[in-house]
Amino acid sequence: MLLDAAGRAPSAGNSQPWAFIVGKRGDGVHAKLVQHLSRSSAAWAPGASLIVVNLSQRFVEDTEMDYSEFAHYDLGQAVAHLTFQAHAMGMSVHQFRAFDRDAVAREFSVPDHWEVTTMAAIGVPTTEARSMTGAGTSRERRSRTQITWARGS
Ligand SMILES: Cc1cc2nc3c(=O)[nH]c(=O)nc-3n(C[C@H](O)[C@H](O)[C@H](O)COP(=O)(O)O)c2cc1C
């Protein structure tokens, strides 16, 4: 269901430059992923029901040609779609970069034209996870005025 939502995201030229590695707590994929978390994410991510690795296709296979100018943008949209689906199912999604990308790529034989971009921990957050503090964990948002570059009246 979550991956179906991700896969329904729009993408430039319908290029769908995304793929996912899904580890469910207790299975072998999850166990492998947990080994590659950074110290910061290892403190909370393993407790989530799912750890999903988000991959973007950066190059056309066996070339140095960009696969899509919008590969990162489109992967972000796919993960956003997955996030809203998870919320509708009563779960939260915490995306993160704090893990060893190269090690995950080696572990799952991700070819060079794909990039291991981010991970997402998905589940019902514990109180501990909700009250996380530390660099990059602020939940404050810029105001509507601050994010409006220009507008008419
Ligand atoms: C590309 C990306 C990378 C992120 N990396 C991390 C990370 O390494 N560690 C972390 O705790 N959160 C990470 N986050 C989560 C943000 O820090 C989080 O969205 C922000 O703290 C606001 O929290 P909220 O979205 O739960 O309100 C990342 C988010 C994105 C989209």
Ligand as a Chemical Component Dictionary entry (heavy atoms), coordinates in Angstrom:
data_LIG
# 
_chem_comp.id                   LIG 
_chem_comp.type                 NON-POLYMER 
_chem_comp.pdbx_formal_charge   0 
_chem_comp.three_letter_code    LIG 
# 
loop_
_chem_comp_atom.comp_id 
_chem_comp_atom.atom_id 
_chem_comp_atom.alt_atom_id 
_chem_comp_atom.type_symbol 
_chem_comp_atom.charge 
_chem_comp_atom.model_Cartn_x 
_chem_comp_atom.model_Cartn_y 
_chem_comp_atom.model_Cartn_z 
_chem_comp_atom.pdbx_ordinal 
LIG C1  C1  C 0 16.550 14.685 2.846  1  
LIG C2  C2  C 0 16.299 14.656 4.338  2  
LIG C3  C3  C 0 17.326 14.259 5.193  3  
LIG C4  C4  C 0 17.100 14.224 6.573  4  
LIG N1  N1  N 0 18.090 13.748 7.388  5  
LIG C5  C5  C 0 17.828 13.585 8.702  6  
LIG C6  C6  C 0 18.799 12.956 9.553  7  
LIG O1  O1  O 0 19.863 12.529 9.110  8  
LIG N2  N2  N 0 18.479 12.817 10.874 9  
LIG C7  C7  C 0 17.271 13.245 11.379 10 
LIG O2  O2  O 0 17.008 13.052 12.573 11 
LIG N3  N3  N 0 16.338 13.802 10.585 12 
LIG C8  C8  C 0 16.583 13.996 9.279  13 
LIG N4  N4  N 0 15.628 14.535 8.468  14 
LIG C9  C9  C 0 14.344 14.931 9.065  15 
LIG C10 C10 C 0 14.281 16.405 9.271  16 
LIG O3  O3  O 0 15.314 16.798 10.088 17 
LIG C11 C11 C 0 12.876 16.719 9.836  18 
LIG O4  O4  O 0 11.977 16.789 8.774  19 
LIG C12 C12 C 0 12.855 18.029 10.600 20 
LIG O5  O5  O 0 13.608 17.837 11.761 21 
LIG C13 C13 C 0 11.431 18.463 10.938 22 
LIG O6  O6  O 0 10.771 17.452 11.657 23 
LIG P1  P1  P 0 9.294  16.987 11.269 24 
LIG O7  O7  O 0 9.273  16.855 9.770  25 
LIG O8  O8  O 0 9.105  15.689 11.982 26 
LIG O9  O9  O 0 8.393  18.075 11.781 27 
LIG C14 C14 C 0 15.827 14.605 7.099  28 
LIG C15 C15 C 0 14.813 14.987 6.235  29 
LIG C16 C16 C 0 15.027 15.010 4.875  30 
LIG C17 C17 C 0 13.880 15.399 3.958  31 
# 
loop_
_chem_comp_bond.comp_id 
_chem_comp_bond.atom_id_1 
_chem_comp_bond.atom_id_2 
_chem_comp_bond.value_order 
_chem_comp_bond.pdbx_ordinal 
LIG C1  C2  SING 1  
LIG C2  C3  SING 2  
LIG C2  C16 DOUB 3  
LIG C3  C4  DOUB 4  
LIG C4  N1  SING 5  
LIG C4  C14 SING 6  
LIG N1  C5  DOUB 7  
LIG C5  C6  SING 8  
LIG C5  C8  SING 9  
LIG C6  O1  DOUB 10 
LIG C6  N2  SING 11 
LIG N2  C7  SING 12 
LIG C7  O2  DOUB 13 
LIG C7  N3  SING 14 
LIG N3  C8  DOUB 15 
LIG C8  N4  SING 16 
LIG N4  C9  SING 17 
LIG N4  C14 SING 18 
LIG C9  C10 SING 19 
LIG C10 O3  SING 20 
LIG C10 C11 SING 21 
LIG C11 O4  SING 22 
LIG C11 C12 SING 23 
LIG C12 O5  SING 24 
LIG C12 C13 SING 25 
LIG C13 O6  SING 26 
LIG O6  P1  SING 27 
LIG P1  O7  DOUB 28 
LIG P1  O8  SING 29 
LIG P1  O9  SING 30 
LIG C14 C15 DOUB 31 
LIG C15 C16 SING 32 
LIG C16 C17 SING 33 
# 
